[in-house]
């Protein structure tokens, strides 16, 4: 997937508070959120990010090791755009990511399209 996204900066947070700090500083367009990060539960962090972002909301893809319908419902209600369980099927993940990018606004108000990733 990184080969398809060569112009993107990748940041990694090791807990929910660090993830929130990164969001405040960097305002990423795409977030892969492990909903079981230490420090703050994923649904709370997801809600906070969506609230803080307002109309310039990032794509949030929630990821978890638990295949629990209640977890899925909770994180989607909190504002996640998609939900995946581990182990990840990278082909399905990339397909969903491209679909979501096409439907969200990019940095500086420009429309980000899947051609940005596929070129």
Secondary structure as UniProt FT lines:
FT   HELIX           2..5
FT   TURN            6..7
FT   HELIX           16..26
FT   STRAND          30..34
FT   TURN            35..36
FT   HELIX           42..53
FT   HELIX           54..56
FT   STRAND          59..64
FT   HELIX           69..77
FT   TURN            78..79
FT   STRAND          82..85
FT   HELIX           90..103
FT   HELIX           107..109
FT   HELIX           114..118
//
